Structures are given as structure tokens and as C-alpha cells.
Amino acid sequence: MKKTIQVATISLFFAFLVITSMQMVLRVVPEPTLLEKRVLAPRPPVPEVRDVLSDKFTTGFDAYVNDNFGFRKLLIRLNNLIDLKLLGTSSNKRVILGDSDFLFGLPDWESFVHSHTKHSDQEVLDAALKIRALQDRLKSRGIEFLFVMAPNKGSVYKEYIRQRGYLLHPLSEGDRWSRALVQAGVNQLDMLPEILQAKNERLMYYKGDHHWNRYAGLMATQRISESLASKLGVPSPRLSVTGAEIDDTEKTGGGSLDELLGVKKMRVNEQPTFTVSGKLLPPGVVFGDSFVHWLNLDRASEKLIPVADLNASKKFRIAMENPDIRFLVIHLSEAHPDDLMKTSIWNVDGRGLAPEVR
């Protein structure tokens, strides 16, 4: 009996190796997609005979097999489902499970719950002073400046965070930056109070994503338009909600946090349909992170140049050299304050970016 069990175990093991190897090569069975936020190990080049047992080839081949063996994605998805449905735990340390089906990204949560910043208050103030210097240089060119920080999801929906027992930080990252910007005299728009009020009427952030939804984006666009119009001395366009439709960005696959969690989830979200009335804003530039994609500022201005890449200094320089530009909006997320330290766009002179960062 014992020998029979051993033979059966060995046979199953070899059968598993054969089946997974065949799947790895032929991909007969469709496998789900997984958002892993990394590049999987590539297939190593075919080596010379003398190099087959070299450390370089064996290490590369081992990494390739680990990332590409047959049914890997299915097994990962199954493990994630067990973690989530049976154990009630997150399969990804970057995703925090919340109540009422809310998911939070780790940076969104950390920046509110406890201090994790790498920068001192003085470094934050120094960065704010650089932004003020940019604002002054743009003013001399007749370009108005506005800084908008998108509140993180944890600041808006902190009541849905399950993790307890942490000492809440007196100030969120957004609060800390806002105070520094006020001290430096930077023109800024704080959307948090209005979003907190509006969330009592409708959802303002996607449950399965870390971004605000298009209702919050539309609200932010209206307030940005009003602020810029006041500074430019022109009438403000009016964005009016006319109805709702299904948000296609999440209709078939949840959000970015669902993908990181490794569990494909069906989420159906609404987005507003709207009209724009009145005179449009003059041409401008909006520079920021992925939250820019949820704004409708292009509908509220004659011409808008979006730069949704904090490392696209060349594109930003070209945009700012346009003689028709009348405003610049910097739009970044509270969850990623380091982005404000890394970007070189503060080095703007009358021609665009300063020579040393061209």
C-alpha cells in the first residue's frame, strides 16, 4: 500500500510537470491577465553548448520558468480568491481591504493613517517656495498658475478602512503640503471639503480603484475653471450635468486595485453626461499625474495641452513655449508627495524650462 502511494505520488508529480510544460509552450488553455506592475523575466537566448550549465544561463532560465510556467496565472488567481473569499486577507501588500467593498492603495492609506514621509517640513516648504518662484515667473509672462492636489481616497473614505490601532497622524500629507503652499503664497485649490460634502449624495471615488471618479473630476473641473476665470478676468464656463451613463473604464474589469489584488471583479459605475455653456477659457496647460485623465478641463477651454507624465519635461517645455498659453494647472495626488520633489518643472524661465534641464 505504501509503495502504491509512493508510485502514485511520483506519477502525479511527473504528470503535473508534463502538463504545465505543455501549457507553457502551447498555451492551449486560456489564462487570465494579471496586473503585476513589473516586467516578467524574458526567455534567455539559446546558449552555446559549453554555456548550458553556466550560472548566467541557469539563473536566467530559472527566472523565466518561474514567471512563465503553465497555469501560473490560474494558480495565482485561485490563491488570491482563497485569500480574499475564505481568509479575508489581501493577496497584495499594496492593496488594503476596506469595508463595504472598498479597496485602498497602500500609499493612499499610509499618507493619512501615519507619517511615512521621507521629507522634513523644511524640505516641503523649500519645494513650495520653488513652486512660488515658478508662479512668479509665469505671472511675468502673463500666465496664471493654479496648484490642485487631489485628496487621497483614505482621506475621503477613512471610515471604511478596517485597520485599527494606529495612531492617526495629526496632519495628512495633503494638509502638510497645503500649509506649506499657503506659507509660500502659492495659488492653490483645496477640493477636500467639497468632496467630503458631496460624498453624502453620491460615490466620489471608485471602490476598486484609487482614483476619484468622473463626478469628482467634473466638480474639480468646475472649480478650477472658476478660479482661473477669476484670475484671468474672464467669464467662467459652466459645466452642467445632464444625465448619467455607464463608465466603460470599469464596466468589464473593476479597477486598478482589483487588478493588483489579482481578482477580476465586475463593477458597474456611472459617469455624468454634461454640457458646457458660456465662454470657454483661453488656451492652457494642465500638468500632473494620472488624475489628469479624470478631468474635463479640455471641454472648458479653447485649447488644452495635457501632460500626464511627471517625467515628460521636454513635452512640458514645448507646451509652455506656446505663445498662446494663458494658464498652467499643476494637478497631483496627495498619495504621492514624492512626485513634487522629483519633477524638474519648477525650473521654468521665460522660454520654458531652464537650460540645465532641457
C-alpha positions, 0 to 999 in steps of 0.5 A, spaced: 500 500 500 505 504 501 509 503 495 502 504 491 502 511 494 509 512 493 508 510 485 502 514 485 505 520 488 511 520 483 506 519 477 502 525 479 508 529 480 511 527 473 504 528 470 503 535 473 510 537 470 508 534 463 502 538 463 504 545 465 510 544 460 505 543 455 501 549 457 507 553 457 509 552 450 502 551 447 498 555 451 492 551 449 488 553 455 486 560 456 489 564 462 487 570 465 491 577 465 494 579 471 496 586 473 503 585 476 506 592 475 513 589 473 516 586 467 516 578 467 523 575 466 524 574 458 526 567 455 534 567 455 537 566 448 539 559 446 546 558 449 552 555 446 553 548 448 559 549 453 554 555 456 548 550 458 550 549 465 553 556 466 550 560 472 548 566 467 544 561 463 541 557 469 539 563 473 536 566 467 532 560 465 530 559 472 527 566 472 523 565 466 520 558 468 518 561 474 514 567 471 512 563 465 510 556 467 503 553 465 497 555 469 501 560 473 496 565 472 490 560 474 494 558 480 495 565 482 488 567 481 485 561 485 490 563 491 488 570 491 480 568 491 482 563 497 485 569 500 480 574 499 473 569 499 475 564 505 481 568 509 479 575 508 486 577 507 489 581 501 493 577 496 497 584 495 501 588 500 499 594 496 492 593 496 488 594 503 481 591 504 476 596 506 469 595 508 463 595 504 467 593 498 472 598 498 479 597 496 485 602 498 492 603 495 497 602 500 500 609 499 493 612 499 492 609 506 499 610 509 499 618 507 493 619 512 493 613 517 501 615 519 507 619 517 511 615 512 514 621 509 521 621 507 521 629 507 522 634 513 517 640 513 523 644 511 524 640 505 516 641 503 516 648 504 523 649 500 519 645 494 513 650 495 517 656 495 520 653 488 513 652 486 512 660 488 518 662 484 515 658 478 508 662 479 512 668 479 515 667 473 509 665 469 505 671 472 511 675 468 509 672 462 502 673 463 500 666 465 496 664 471 498 658 475 493 654 479 496 648 484 490 642 485 492 636 489 487 631 489 485 628 496 487 621 497 481 616 497 483 614 505 482 621 506 475 621 503 473 614 505 477 613 512 471 610 515 471 604 511 478 602 512 478 596 517 485 597 520 485 599 527 490 601 532 494 606 529 495 612 531 492 617 526 497 622 524 495 629 526 496 632 519 495 628 512 500 629 507 495 633 503 494 638 509 502 638 510 503 640 503 497 645 503 500 649 509 506 649 506 503 652 499 499 657 503 506 659 507 509 660 500 503 664 497 502 659 492 495 659 488 492 653 490 485 649 490 483 645 496 477 640 493 477 636 500 471 639 503 467 639 497 468 632 496 467 630 503 460 634 502 458 631 496 460 624 498 453 624 502 449 624 495 453 620 491 460 615 490 466 620 489 471 615 488 471 608 485 471 602 490 476 598 486 480 603 484 484 609 487 482 614 483 476 619 484 471 618 479 468 622 473 463 626 478 469 628 482 473 630 476 467 634 473 466 638 480 474 639 480 473 641 473 468 646 475 472 649 480 478 650 477 475 653 471 472 658 476 478 660 479 482 661 473 476 665 470 477 669 476 484 670 475 484 671 468 478 676 468 474 672 464 467 669 464 467 662 467 464 656 463 459 652 466 459 645 466 452 642 467 450 635 468 445 632 464 444 625 465 448 619 467 451 613 463 455 607 464 463 608 465 466 603 460 473 604 464 470 599 469 464 596 466 468 589 464 474 589 469 473 593 476 479 597 477 486 598 478 486 595 485 482 589 483 487 588 478 493 588 483 489 584 488 489 579 482 481 578 482 477 580 476 471 583 479 465 586 475 463 593 477 458 597 474 459 605 475 456 611 472 459 617 469 455 624 468 453 626 461 454 634 461 454 640 457 458 646 457 455 653 456 458 660 456 465 662 454 470 657 454 477 659 457 483 661 453 488 656 451 492 652 457 496 647 460 494 642 465 500 638 468 500 632 473 499 625 474 494 620 472 488 624 475 489 628 469 485 623 465 479 624 470 478 631 468 474 635 463 478 641 463 479 640 455 471 641 454 472 648 458 477 651 454 479 653 447 485 649 447 488 644 452 495 641 452 495 635 457 501 632 460 500 626 464 507 624 465 511 627 471 517 625 467 515 628 460 519 635 461 521 636 454 513 635 452 512 640 458 517 645 455 514 645 448 507 646 451 509 652 455 513 655 449 506 656 446 505 663 445 498 662 446 498 659 453 494 663 458 494 658 464 498 652 467 494 647 472 499 643 476 494 637 478 497 631 483 495 626 488 496 627 495 498 619 495 504 621 492 508 627 495 514 624 492 512 626 485 513 634 487 520 633 489 522 629 483 519 633 477 524 638 474 518 643 472 519 648 477 525 650 473 521 654 468 524 661 465 521 665 460 522 660 454 520 654 458 524 650 462 531 652 464 537 650 460 540 645 465 534 641 464 532 641 457 
